[in-house]
Amino acid sequence: MKKKNIVSGSKKIVFNKKLHYLFLIFFVVVAACTNQNVTKENSAVITPVDTVANGADSIDSEAGTTQTDNVKTDNIKEITEKIDSSKGTFGFEGFGPGKSHKGTFDEWSGVIHKTDRITSVEFEINPETVNTGIEALDNHLKSEDFFDVAKYPEIKFVSSKIKYGAQPTITGILTFRGQSNEISFPFVPTEKRMTGDFFIDTELYGMKYIGVKKDVRIFFDLEI
């Protein structure tokens, strides 16, 4: 009888070890699935407005200033155009354990200034019109846990500098949830469109929620 107990006990130990390894493998797989490849290249550079106001050397805060890699555009007349919101998209993707949700905004407006290329942009988004295709999720995103639309009825971005070259970037002030920070992000300009796809750290805008990653993907595709 004692022998049988010893054998039975050893089987339990082996079984527990196997169960432990199965759980370990499961969590490794989940971690791999939720890794969204947030890198230095696709993450927005965010600077608090106070730092910008204090005159950091790398900041050019003059509205409309454009770095064009020694291409002169002085003799080209600048024009201002409204962006047709029916021909563009502003969206985001949030991530949690093993899942993600994408959303867009049904109401937004934009203005673009350009010569032979884009010189500055301005955007306003109505967060009340968030659309994930899931009504319960939309209502939660509108709450104080996330967008807090009752208190902050708009998201606004105004560019201050656009740099061209191997990787064009836009720099400007993003105001979200009542907080304004300078943000720089990569974009792709073509003759008729401008697109962007990058991550921002939403904790810098006071948005924290258990189970939701702080790095949120932002993407846009606009006809210009």
Secondary structure in CASP SS format (residue, H / E / C, confidence):
PFRMAT SS
TARGET T0000
AUTHOR 0000-0000-0000
METHOD secondary structure of the structure
MODEL  1
M C 1.00
K H 1.00
K H 1.00
K H 1.00
N H 1.00
I H 1.00
V H 1.00
S H 1.00
G H 1.00
S H 1.00
K H 1.00
K H 1.00
I H 1.00
V H 1.00
F H 1.00
N H 1.00
K H 1.00
K H 1.00
L H 1.00
H H 1.00
Y H 1.00
L H 1.00
F H 1.00
L H 1.00
I H 1.00
F H 1.00
F H 1.00
V H 1.00
V H 1.00
V H 1.00
A H 1.00
A H 1.00
C H 1.00
T C 1.00
N C 1.00
Q C 1.00
N C 1.00
V C 1.00
T C 1.00
K C 1.00
E C 1.00
N C 1.00
S E 1.00
A C 1.00
V E 1.00
I E 1.00
T E 1.00
P E 1.00
V H 1.00
D H 1.00
T H 1.00
V H 1.00
A H 1.00
N C 1.00
G C 1.00
A C 1.00
D C 1.00
S C 1.00
I C 1.00
D C 1.00
S C 1.00
E C 1.00
A C 1.00
G C 1.00
T E 1.00
T E 1.00
Q E 1.00
T C 1.00
D C 1.00
N C 1.00
V C 1.00
K C 1.00
T C 1.00
D C 1.00
N C 1.00
I C 1.00
K C 1.00
E C 1.00
I E 1.00
T E 1.00
E E 1.00
K E 1.00
I E 1.00
D C 1.00
S H 1.00
S H 1.00
K H 1.00
G E 1.00
T E 1.00
F E 1.00
G E 1.00
F E 1.00
E E 1.00
G E 1.00
F E 1.00
G E 1.00
P C 1.00
G C 1.00
K E 1.00
S E 1.00
H E 1.00
K E 1.00
G E 1.00
T E 1.00
F E 1.00
D C 1.00
E C 1.00
W E 1.00
S E 1.00
G E 1.00
V E 1.00
I E 1.00
H E 1.00
K E 1.00
T C 1.00
D C 1.00
R C 1.00
I E 1.00
T E 1.00
S E 1.00
V E 1.00
E E 1.00
F E 1.00
E E 1.00
I E 1.00
N C 1.00
P H 1.00
E H 1.00
T H 1.00
V E 1.00
N E 1.00
T C 1.00
G C 1.00
I C 1.00
E H 1.00
A H 1.00
L H 1.00
D H 1.00
N H 1.00
H H 1.00
L H 1.00
K H 1.00
S C 1.00
E C 1.00
D C 1.00
F C 1.00
F C 1.00
D C 1.00
V C 1.00
A C 1.00
K C 1.00
Y C 1.00
P C 1.00
E C 1.00
I E 1.00
K E 1.00
F E 1.00
V E 1.00
S E 1.00
S E 1.00
K E 1.00
I E 1.00
K E 1.00
Y C 1.00
G C 1.00
A C 1.00
Q C 1.00
P C 1.00
T E 1.00
I E 1.00
T E 1.00
G E 1.00
I E 1.00
L E 1.00
T E 1.00
F E 1.00
R C 1.00
G C 1.00
Q E 1.00
S E 1.00
N E 1.00
E E 1.00
I E 1.00
S E 1.00
F E 1.00
P E 1.00
F C 1.00
V E 1.00
P E 1.00
T C 1.00
E C 1.00
K C 1.00
R E 1.00
M E 1.00
T E 1.00
G E 1.00
D E 1.00
F E 1.00
F E 1.00
I E 1.00
D E 1.00
T H 1.00
E H 1.00
L H 1.00
Y H 1.00
G C 1.00
M C 1.00
K C 1.00
Y C 1.00
I C 1.00
G C 1.00
V C 1.00
K C 1.00
K C 1.00
D E 1.00
V E 1.00
R E 1.00
I E 1.00
F E 1.00
F E 1.00
D E 1.00
L E 1.00
E E 1.00
I C 1.00
END
